[in-house]
Amino acid sequence: MLLRERTAEDGLRISDSQRQESPVAEMHYSKRELVALMRRTGYTELAEEAERGLPDPVDIDQLTAFAQSHGVDRDTLIDEMGGSP
């Protein structure tokens, strides 16, 4: 069985039954912490948009789609968050 990383463009949502079967946990982030991180790393306009437009909590797919729609790629954002792409 071939698996690929799900992207925001897929527009897919995982049902509760699929989530229970999935070995991968979905990551959620606090909107307040993401906005603070964006401000600290110089993305002040993006932070203002995030405050108005993102839900709380934010999952990685929502964050990725939001960042891409504002010209910030996923790898840059994750690097700024202290992770590695």
A tleap script that builds the chain and sets N, CA, C and O, in Angstrom:
source leaprc.protein.ff14SB
mol = sequence {
  NMET LEU LEU ARG GLU ARG THR ALA GLU ASP
  GLY LEU ARG ILE SER ASP SER GLN ARG GLN
  GLU SER PRO VAL ALA GLU MET HIE TYR SER
  LYS ARG GLU LEU VAL ALA LEU MET ARG ARG
  THR GLY TYR THR GLU LEU ALA GLU GLU ALA
  GLU ARG GLY LEU PRO ASP PRO VAL ASP ILE
  ASP GLN LEU THR ALA PHE ALA GLN SER HIE
  GLY VAL ASP ARG ASP THR LEU ILE ASP GLU
  MET GLY GLY SER CPRO
}
set mol.1.N position { 0.843 -1.179 0.000 }
set mol.1.CA position { 0.000 0.000 0.000 }
set mol.1.C position { 0.887 1.239 0.000 }
set mol.1.O position { 1.748 1.392 0.867 }
set mol.2.N position { 0.679 2.110 -0.958 }
set mol.2.CA position { 1.449 3.348 -1.040 }
set mol.2.C position { 0.741 4.444 -0.270 }
set mol.2.O position { -0.465 4.644 -0.411 }
set mol.3.N position { 1.500 5.145 0.539 }
set mol.3.CA position { 0.957 6.277 1.291 }
set mol.3.C position { 1.697 7.523 0.875 }
set mol.3.O position { 2.895 7.480 0.596 }
set mol.4.N position { 1.002 8.615 0.834 }
set mol.4.CA position { 1.647 9.887 0.543 }
set mol.4.C position { 1.182 10.885 1.586 }
set mol.4.O position { 0.139 10.712 2.215 }
set mol.5.N position { 1.963 11.916 1.754 }
set mol.5.CA position { 1.603 12.967 2.712 }
set mol.5.C position { 0.372 13.697 2.215 }
set mol.5.O position { 0.299 14.080 1.048 }
set mol.6.N position { -0.580 13.888 3.084 }
set mol.6.CA position { -1.791 14.610 2.753 }
set mol.6.C position { -1.476 16.094 2.684 }
set mol.6.O position { -0.743 16.612 3.527 }
set mol.7.N position { -2.014 16.774 1.704 }
set mol.7.CA position { -1.769 18.207 1.574 }
set mol.7.C position { -3.068 18.973 1.753 }
set mol.7.O position { -4.155 18.403 1.656 }
set mol.8.N position { -2.950 20.259 2.013 }
set mol.8.CA position { -4.131 21.109 2.172 }
set mol.8.C position { -4.928 21.162 0.873 }
set mol.8.O position { -6.147 21.333 0.906 }
set mol.9.N position { -4.260 21.019 -0.266 }
set mol.9.CA position { -4.943 21.071 -1.544 }
set mol.9.C position { -5.868 19.874 -1.737 }
set mol.9.O position { -6.809 19.945 -2.527 }
set mol.10.N position { -5.612 18.774 -1.025 }
set mol.10.CA position { -6.460 17.596 -1.145 }
set mol.10.C position { -7.887 17.888 -0.690 }
set mol.10.O position { -8.844 17.297 -1.189 }
set mol.11.N position { -8.013 18.808 0.264 }
set mol.11.CA position { -9.325 19.147 0.784 }
set mol.11.C position { -9.970 17.985 1.515 }
set mol.11.O position { -11.196 17.917 1.610 }
set mol.12.N position { -9.172 17.083 2.025 }
set mol.12.CA position { -9.690 15.898 2.691 }
set mol.12.C position { -9.799 16.116 4.186 }
set mol.12.O position { -8.996 16.829 4.787 }
set mol.13.N position { -10.783 15.503 4.762 }
set mol.13.CA position { -10.918 15.480 6.209 }
set mol.13.C position { -10.962 14.021 6.634 }
set mol.13.O position { -11.556 13.189 5.949 }
set mol.14.N position { -10.348 13.717 7.738 }
set mol.14.CA position { -10.312 12.351 8.249 }
set mol.14.C position { -11.495 12.155 9.178 }
set mol.14.O position { -11.720 12.952 10.089 }
set mol.15.N position { -12.256 11.082 8.942 }
set mol.15.CA position { -13.387 10.790 9.819 }
set mol.15.C position { -12.868 10.256 11.153 }
set mol.15.O position { -11.709 9.855 11.258 }
set mol.16.N position { -13.727 10.253 12.164 }
set mol.16.CA position { -13.331 9.751 13.481 }
set mol.16.C position { -12.874 8.304 13.408 }
set mol.16.O position { -11.910 7.924 14.072 }
set mol.17.N position { -13.562 7.483 12.600 }
set mol.17.CA position { -13.171 6.069 12.510 }
set mol.17.C position { -11.802 5.929 11.836 }
set mol.17.O position { -11.000 5.085 12.235 }
set mol.18.N position { -11.532 6.750 10.818 }
set mol.18.CA position { -10.226 6.706 10.174 }
set mol.18.C position { -9.141 7.195 11.119 }
set mol.18.O position { -8.037 6.650 11.139 }
set mol.19.N position { -9.452 8.219 11.900 }
set mol.19.CA position { -8.480 8.775 12.834 }
set mol.19.C position { -8.082 7.723 13.871 }
set mol.19.O position { -6.911 7.634 14.241 }
set mol.20.N position { -9.032 6.940 14.336 }
set mol.20.CA position { -8.746 5.902 15.323 }
set mol.20.C position { -7.858 4.824 14.742 }
set mol.20.O position { -7.055 4.228 15.459 }
set mol.21.N position { -7.993 4.563 13.439 }
set mol.21.CA position { -7.187 3.539 12.784 }
set mol.21.C position { -5.810 4.056 12.392 }
set mol.21.O position { -4.887 3.267 12.188 }
set mol.22.N position { -5.665 5.353 12.286 }
set mol.22.CA position { -4.425 5.946 11.820 }
set mol.22.C position { -3.341 5.891 12.891 }
set mol.22.O position { -3.589 6.236 14.047 }
set mol.23.N position { -2.127 5.453 12.505 }
set mol.23.CA position { -1.033 5.413 13.479 }
set mol.23.C position { -0.389 6.785 13.709 }
set mol.23.O position { 0.475 6.925 14.575 }
set mol.24.N position { -0.806 7.797 12.938 }
set mol.24.CA position { -0.211 9.125 13.035 }
set mol.24.C position { -1.186 10.060 13.740 }
set mol.24.O position { -2.351 10.165 13.355 }
set mol.25.N position { -0.699 10.734 14.775 }
set mol.25.CA position { -1.536 11.697 15.497 }
set mol.25.C position { -1.492 13.039 14.786 }
set mol.25.O position { -0.444 13.455 14.292 }
set mol.26.N position { -2.615 13.706 14.736 }
set mol.26.CA position { -2.684 15.030 14.117 }
set mol.26.C position { -2.205 16.068 15.125 }
set mol.26.O position { -2.637 16.072 16.278 }
set mol.27.N position { -1.306 16.950 14.682 }
set mol.27.CA position { -0.769 17.985 15.565 }
set mol.27.C position { -1.671 19.211 15.544 }
set mol.27.O position { -2.155 19.621 14.489 }
set mol.28.N position { -1.890 19.789 16.714 }
set mol.28.CA position { -2.633 21.034 16.840 }
set mol.28.C position { -1.774 22.051 17.560 }
set mol.28.O position { -0.987 21.705 18.442 }
set mol.29.N position { -1.929 23.307 17.179 }
set mol.29.CA position { -1.144 24.382 17.766 }
set mol.29.C position { -2.087 25.465 18.275 }
set mol.29.O position { -3.148 25.689 17.693 }
set mol.30.N position { -1.715 26.120 19.330 }
set mol.30.CA position { -2.478 27.237 19.862 }
set mol.30.C position { -2.333 28.429 18.920 }
set mol.30.O position { -1.222 28.797 18.538 }
set mol.31.N position { -3.468 29.029 18.549 }
set mol.31.CA position { -3.418 30.199 17.667 }
set mol.31.C position { -2.620 31.325 18.327 }
set mol.31.O position { -1.845 32.012 17.661 }
set mol.32.N position { -2.807 31.509 19.609 }
set mol.32.CA position { -2.094 32.576 20.338 }
set mol.32.C position { -0.587 32.376 20.246 }
set mol.32.O position { 0.156 33.332 20.023 }
set mol.33.N position { -0.131 31.127 20.417 }
set mol.33.CA position { 1.309 30.852 20.337 }
set mol.33.C position { 1.830 31.036 18.917 }
set mol.33.O position { 2.932 31.549 18.726 }
set mol.34.N position { 1.052 30.627 17.921 }
set mol.34.CA position { 1.477 30.810 16.529 }
set mol.34.C position { 1.575 32.282 16.171 }
set mol.34.O position { 2.520 32.697 15.501 }
set mol.35.N position { 0.609 33.071 16.612 }
set mol.35.CA position { 0.631 34.510 16.339 }
set mol.35.C position { 1.858 35.147 17.001 }
set mol.35.O position { 2.536 35.972 16.389 }
set mol.36.N position { 2.138 34.768 18.235 }
set mol.36.CA position { 3.322 35.301 18.936 }
set mol.36.C position { 4.599 34.901 18.203 }
set mol.36.O position { 5.518 35.710 18.071 }
set mol.37.N position { 4.662 33.663 17.729 }
set mol.37.CA position { 5.833 33.193 16.986 }
set mol.37.C position { 6.010 33.983 15.692 }
set mol.37.O position { 7.123 34.373 15.341 }
set mol.38.N position { 4.916 34.212 14.995 }
set mol.38.CA position { 4.995 34.982 13.745 }
set mol.38.C position { 5.516 36.392 14.011 }
set mol.38.O position { 6.324 36.916 13.243 }
set mol.39.N position { 5.059 36.994 15.082 }
set mol.39.CA position { 5.541 38.347 15.419 }
set mol.39.C position { 7.027 38.323 15.769 }
set mol.39.O position { 7.785 39.184 15.320 }
set mol.40.N position { 7.446 37.341 16.570 }
set mol.40.CA position { 8.862 37.233 16.968 }
set mol.40.C position { 9.779 37.032 15.772 }
set mol.40.O position { 10.913 37.512 15.768 }
set mol.41.N position { 9.296 36.326 14.762 }
set mol.41.CA position { 10.145 36.008 13.614 }
set mol.41.C position { 9.982 36.999 12.459 }
set mol.41.O position { 10.475 36.761 11.357 }
set mol.42.N position { 9.283 38.119 12.719 }
set mol.42.CA position { 9.205 39.172 11.720 }
set mol.42.C position { 8.026 39.106 10.782 }
set mol.42.O position { 7.940 39.914 9.857 }
set mol.43.N position { 7.115 38.178 10.980 }
set mol.43.CA position { 5.929 38.065 10.130 }
set mol.43.C position { 4.757 38.807 10.774 }
set mol.43.O position { 3.725 38.199 11.059 }
set mol.44.N position { 4.905 40.104 11.003 }
set mol.44.CA position { 3.888 40.859 11.741 }
set mol.44.C position { 2.561 40.960 10.983 }
set mol.44.O position { 1.497 40.823 11.587 }
set mol.45.N position { 2.610 41.195 9.682 }
set mol.45.CA position { 1.366 41.264 8.904 }
set mol.45.C position { 0.681 39.907 8.861 }
set mol.45.O position { -0.543 39.820 8.957 }
set mol.46.N position { 1.474 38.846 8.717 }
set mol.46.CA position { 0.934 37.489 8.721 }
set mol.46.C position { 0.298 37.173 10.074 }
set mol.46.O position { -0.736 36.508 10.140 }
set mol.47.N position { 0.918 37.650 11.148 }
set mol.47.CA position { 0.385 37.438 12.493 }
set mol.47.C position { -0.979 38.099 12.644 }
set mol.47.O position { -1.888 37.519 13.237 }
set mol.48.N position { -1.125 39.300 12.114 }
set mol.48.CA position { -2.409 40.003 12.193 }
set mol.48.C position { -3.482 39.252 11.419 }
set mol.48.O position { -4.612 39.121 11.888 }
set mol.49.N position { -3.134 38.760 10.238 }
set mol.49.CA position { -4.074 37.964 9.442 }
set mol.49.C position { -4.435 36.672 10.166 }
set mol.49.O position { -5.595 36.261 10.162 }
set mol.50.N position { -3.451 36.032 10.787 }
set mol.50.CA position { -3.685 34.781 11.511 }
set mol.50.C position { -4.641 34.996 12.668 }
set mol.50.O position { -5.514 34.166 12.923 }
set mol.51.N position { -4.478 36.105 13.367 }
set mol.51.CA position { -5.373 36.433 14.486 }
set mol.51.C position { -6.821 36.514 14.033 }
set mol.51.O position { -7.733 36.077 14.735 }
set mol.52.N position { -7.016 37.074 12.857 }
set mol.52.CA position { -8.376 37.252 12.345 }
set mol.52.C position { -8.920 36.002 11.661 }
set mol.52.O position { -10.125 35.750 11.697 }
set mol.53.N position { -8.029 35.208 11.031 }
set mol.53.CA position { -8.526 34.158 10.136 }
set mol.53.C position { -8.354 32.712 10.546 }
set mol.53.O position { -9.042 31.843 10.011 }
set mol.54.N position { -7.468 32.427 11.468 }
set mol.54.CA position { -7.241 31.026 11.839 }
set mol.54.C position { -8.136 30.607 12.997 }
set mol.54.O position { -8.459 31.416 13.867 }
set mol.55.N position { -8.535 29.333 13.004 }
set mol.55.CA position { -9.294 28.819 14.141 }
set mol.55.C position { -8.357 28.562 15.317 }
set mol.55.O position { -7.138 28.664 15.180 }
set mol.56.N position { -8.920 28.234 16.451 }
set mol.56.CA position { -8.098 27.885 17.614 }
set mol.56.C position { -8.679 26.632 18.245 }
set mol.56.O position { -9.812 26.657 18.726 }
set mol.57.N position { -7.931 25.541 18.255 }
set mol.57.CA position { -6.546 25.366 17.825 }
set mol.57.C position { -6.423 25.239 16.303 }
set mol.57.O position { -7.421 25.112 15.594 }
set mol.58.N position { -5.188 25.276 15.824 }
set mol.58.CA position { -4.873 25.205 14.401 }
set mol.58.C position { -4.168 23.885 14.135 }
set mol.58.O position { -3.201 23.554 14.821 }
set mol.59.N position { -4.642 23.116 13.136 }
set mol.59.CA position { -3.902 21.900 12.795 }
set mol.59.C position { -2.877 22.220 11.706 }
set mol.59.O position { -2.926 23.286 11.092 }
set mol.60.N position { -1.971 21.311 11.477 }
set mol.60.CA position { -0.846 21.564 10.564 }
set mol.60.C position { -1.324 21.826 9.136 }
set mol.60.O position { -0.715 22.621 8.420 }
set mol.61.N position { -2.405 21.167 8.715 }
set mol.61.CA position { -2.922 21.393 7.360 }
set mol.61.C position { -3.469 22.813 7.219 }
set mol.61.O position { -3.250 23.465 6.198 }
set mol.62.N position { -4.174 23.287 8.236 }
set mol.62.CA position { -4.698 24.652 8.206 }
set mol.62.C position { -3.563 25.667 8.212 }
set mol.62.O position { -3.599 26.660 7.486 }
set mol.63.N position { -2.559 25.405 9.037 }
set mol.63.CA position { -1.409 26.301 9.120 }
set mol.63.C position { -0.651 26.351 7.800 }
set mol.63.O position { -0.260 27.423 7.340 }
set mol.64.N position { -0.448 25.184 7.194 }
set mol.64.CA position { 0.265 25.114 5.918 }
set mol.64.C position { -0.495 25.861 4.832 }
set mol.64.O position { 0.100 26.637 4.084 }
set mol.65.N position { -1.811 25.634 4.736 }
set mol.65.CA position { -2.622 26.302 3.716 }
set mol.65.C position { -2.620 27.816 3.935 }
set mol.65.O position { -2.513 28.584 2.978 }
set mol.66.N position { -2.738 28.242 5.190 }
set mol.66.CA position { -2.724 29.665 5.510 }
set mol.66.C position { -1.391 30.294 5.109 }
set mol.66.O position { -1.363 31.339 4.459 }
set mol.67.N position { -0.296 29.658 5.494 }
set mol.67.CA position { 1.033 30.191 5.185 }
set mol.67.C position { 1.252 30.275 3.675 }
set mol.67.O position { 1.729 31.290 3.166 }
set mol.68.N position { 0.898 29.195 2.956 }
set mol.68.CA position { 1.084 29.189 1.506 }
set mol.68.C position { 0.259 30.268 0.826 }
set mol.68.O position { 0.705 30.867 -0.152 }
set mol.69.N position { -0.941 30.520 1.335 }
set mol.69.CA position { -1.784 31.548 0.724 }
set mol.69.C position { -1.210 32.948 0.940 }
set mol.69.O position { -1.634 33.909 0.298 }
set mol.70.N position { -0.236 33.053 1.856 }
set mol.70.CA position { 0.422 34.335 2.127 }
set mol.70.C position { 1.888 34.331 1.684 }
set mol.70.O position { 2.669 35.189 2.094 }
set mol.71.N position { 2.257 33.348 0.835 }
set mol.71.CA position { 3.587 33.316 0.245 }
set mol.71.C position { 4.696 32.786 1.136 }
set mol.71.O position { 5.871 33.011 0.849 }
set mol.72.N position { 4.351 32.082 2.216 }
set mol.72.CA position { 5.352 31.486 3.105 }
set mol.72.C position { 5.269 29.979 2.928 }
set mol.72.O position { 4.197 29.397 3.093 }
set mol.73.N position { 6.389 29.337 2.595 }
set mol.73.CA position { 6.317 27.894 2.380 }
set mol.73.C position { 6.389 27.122 3.701 }
set mol.73.O position { 6.845 27.635 4.723 }
set mol.74.N position { 5.932 25.898 3.644 }
set mol.74.CA position { 5.828 25.029 4.820 }
set mol.74.C position { 7.174 24.845 5.510 }
set mol.74.O position { 7.256 24.948 6.734 }
set mol.75.N position { 8.222 24.575 4.752 }
set mol.75.CA position { 9.538 24.315 5.339 }
set mol.75.C position { 10.067 25.524 6.106 }
set mol.75.O position { 10.632 25.373 7.189 }
set mol.76.N position { 9.886 26.718 5.551 }
set mol.76.CA position { 10.323 27.943 6.231 }
set mol.76.C position { 9.566 28.118 7.532 }
set mol.76.O position { 10.156 28.437 8.564 }
set mol.77.N position { 8.256 27.910 7.482 }
set mol.77.CA position { 7.437 28.074 8.671 }
set mol.77.C position { 7.824 27.070 9.760 }
set mol.77.O position { 7.953 27.440 10.927 }
set mol.78.N position { 8.010 25.813 9.384 }
set mol.78.CA position { 8.397 24.790 10.363 }
set mol.78.C position { 9.778 25.096 10.934 }
set mol.78.O position { 10.008 24.912 12.130 }
set mol.79.N position { 10.700 25.563 10.090 }
set mol.79.CA position { 12.030 25.930 10.567 }
set mol.79.C position { 11.938 27.049 11.594 }
set mol.79.O position { 12.615 27.010 12.621 }
set mol.80.N position { 11.101 28.048 11.320 }
set mol.80.CA position { 10.911 29.162 12.254 }
set mol.80.C position { 10.298 28.690 13.576 }
set mol.80.O position { 10.516 29.296 14.625 }
set mol.81.N position { 9.514 27.581 13.506 }
set mol.81.CA position { 8.875 27.034 14.691 }
set mol.81.C position { 9.851 26.193 15.520 }
set mol.81.O position { 9.512 25.735 16.612 }
set mol.82.N position { 11.056 25.995 14.996 }
set mol.82.CA position { 12.054 25.232 15.744 }
set mol.82.C position { 12.124 23.777 15.355 }
set mol.82.O position { 12.830 23.000 15.999 }
set mol.83.N position { 11.409 23.388 14.318 }
set mol.83.CA position { 11.412 22.008 13.860 }
set mol.83.C position { 12.321 21.857 12.661 }
set mol.83.O position { 13.048 22.778 12.292 }
set mol.84.N position { 12.269 20.686 12.062 }
set mol.84.CA position { 13.022 20.474 10.835 }
set mol.84.C position { 12.079 19.910 9.789 }
set mol.84.O position { 11.280 19.023 10.087 }
set mol.85.N position { 12.166 20.422 8.557 }
set mol.85.CA position { 11.259 19.988 7.499 }
set mol.85.C position { 11.473 18.545 7.106 }
set mol.85.O position { 10.780 18.036 6.224 }
savepdb mol mol.pdb
quit
